[in-house]
Amino acid sequence: MSVLKKPLITEKQSASSDKLGRFGFVVDRDATKEQIKAEIEKVYSVEVASINTMVMAPKAKQKYTKASGFTSGRTAIYKKAIVTLKNGQKIDFFENI
């Protein structure tokens, strides 16, 4: 099973990757920084300078529908890794599309 689940592609993360060379990934909750580094270097053929990880707390969500009224719930807990690459390195998520 892979440590990396999916890349984070948001407006804020895109700006950070352009200016600072930082890329975001959603990773397995039990993954360590060493495992994340090894997986990224193997999959994307880049050199990783540093990794910051954080566990994102769930957020409360609520929606209204005519049929059932208000429905409330929460988002899932996930772990996020912000990967800083060495100078001159870049990851292109859209190269195979």
N, C-alpha and C positions, 0 to 999 in steps of 0.2 A: 504494500500500500504506500502511496506517495505521501510525503510530508506536505508538499504544496497542494492546496486545493484550487485556488484561482488567484489571478492578479487583481489588485484593487485599481480600478480605472475610474477615478473621479476627477472633477475639475481641480480640486485642491492638490491631489496627488500628481496630476499631470504637470501642474506648475512647479511642484517640488522636484519632479524628475528632470524637467528642462533646466532649471536653475542650479540645483544642487547635486544631481545625479543620484537621487533617492527614489527607490521603487517600492511599492507596497504590495504585500501578498496576504491572503487569508491562508493560514496554515493550520495543521492539526494541533489540537489543544495540548497534546502531550509532547510535542516536538521541542527539542532543545535548539539553542543557537547554533551549535556545531552541526546538527543534522540539517538545519535549514541552510546553512552556508554550503555544506557539501552538495545538497540537492540543487541549489541555484547554480553553483559553479559547474555541475555536471550537465544540467538541462540547457542552460543559456550560454555556456562557454565564456564566462566572464570571471573577473577577480573581485571578490567581495572585500571591502575595507572594514565595515562594521555592520552590526545588526542590532536593532532595537525591537523588542517585542512588548506587546501589551495585550491583556485579556479585556475585550470589550464587554461591558455590562449590558444586560437586556434593557430595552426601552419599552415603555408602556404605549400601546397603540389602541385606538378606539375608532370604530366606524359605524355609520348608521345605514341601515337598509330598511326599505318599506316593509318587507316580509317579516323580518325578525327583530326590528328595532335596533338598539345599540348592542354592538358586539365588542367586547374588549379582550385583549390578549397582550402578548409581549413578543418581542423579537428574540431570536436565539442568541446565546452566548457564543462568541467566537474569539479566536486568537489572531492578532494582526502582527505582521513583521514588516518593519521598515528597513530596507536593505540599502546601504550606501556603497556604491561601487567605487573602485579606484579611478583616478583621473584618466580620461580618454575612453572609458568603458561605457557601453550603452546597451539597453535591452529594448528591442522593438517587438511589442506584442502583436502588431498587425502585419508582420512580414509575410505570413503564410495565408493571408486572407485574399 
